[in-house]
Amino acid sequence: MQNELDVLRAENVLLKELAALSEQRYEEVKRLKKENEELKKQIEQLTKQLFQQRPDSWFMHTLQRQQALKHAKLPLSTPFSFAEKEK
């Protein structure tokens, strides 16, 4: 009986430690998501500033095209691609 009680206590300690680690990871993920959003906003602002400074550059045209494709969420398969078509 005492042996079973000791095993249950050890499991309880282990579960508490796992819960604490899980909470730490959750907070870390939350912090990283917030940081990611802030960085995306900074990139967007810097891109706008750069485009205003040199709107005719090759780099800015390429970047603008990539952004348009990203936001439009166009399918990767086009009539000119070699992607396998659904039957």
N, C-alpha and C positions, 0 to 999 in steps of 0.2 A: 504494500500500500504506500509506504514512504517512497519507494522507488518511482512509482507512477506519479506521485505528487512532485517529486524532483524533476521528472521529465516534463510535466506540464508547466512548471515554473520556468524551466529552460526554454521551452517553446514560447512562452509568454514574453520572455525577455527578447528572444529573437524576433518575434512579431513586432514588438515595440520599436526595435532598432530598424527593422525594415520599413515600418510606417514613417519613422523620422527621415530615413533616406528618401523615401517616396515624396515626402513633403518638400524636402530640399530640392529634389529634381524638378518638381512641379514649379517651385518658385524660380528656379533657374530657367526653365523653359519660358515662363511668363516674362521674365526679364529679357531674355534673348528675342522674343517676339516683339517686344516694345522697342528694343534697340534696332531690330531689323526694320521696323516701320519708320523709325527716325532716320535711319540711313537711306532708305528709299526716298524719303522726302528730300533729304539733302542732295541726293543724286539728281532728282527731278529739278530742284532749284538751280543746281550748278549747270545742268544741261540747258535750261532755259537761258541762263546768263551767257553761257558760251555761244548759244545759237544767236543771241542778240548781238554779240560782239562780232561774229564771223558767220553770218547766215549763208554765205555762198561757198563755204569750204566743202571739200569732198567728205571729210569726216562727219560734218554736221548733216549732210544729206543722207549719209549711210545710217547715222544714228536715228535720224528722224524716221527713216523708212523702217528700221527695226522696231522702233516704238509703236509705229502705226500697225505693223504686223502683230506685235505682241498684244496690243489692246483690242485688235479686231478679232483675235482668236480664230484666224483662218485655218481651215483644215490643212494638214501637211500634204495630203495627196491632192495633186492637181491633174488636169488632163495631160500635162506634159511630164508627169513624174512616172517613175517605173514601179510605183507601189502596186502591190497586187490588188486587183479589184475584187469586191465581194461578189459572190455568185448567187 
